[in-house]
Amino acid sequence: AAFIAASREAVPALIAEVERLREALEPFTDIDTEGCEDMPEETRVVIKIGQRVTDYTTRLIHFRRARAALSPTPPADKED
């Protein structure tokens, strides 16, 4: 009974955390839909902030995973 009560108390905080994380991922969900749909997942992403260009280890797959994480339905498996 104590476990159930503790679990019920934790649910609102967990829901709030999920919502916070979803909001944090949201800006990344459009990246690979802007003309990059046909590019391989391992395509490197170069980030420009003002006049500074930085080549991180970020790849399109990272943005696609963010979009998939926010999707209400899981993506279909790709055929190799």
Secondary structure, 3 states (H helix, E strand, C coil): CHHHHHHHHHHHHHHHHHHHHHHHHHHHCCHHHCCCCCCCCCCEEEEEECCEEEEEEEEHHHHHHHHHHHCCCCCCCCCC
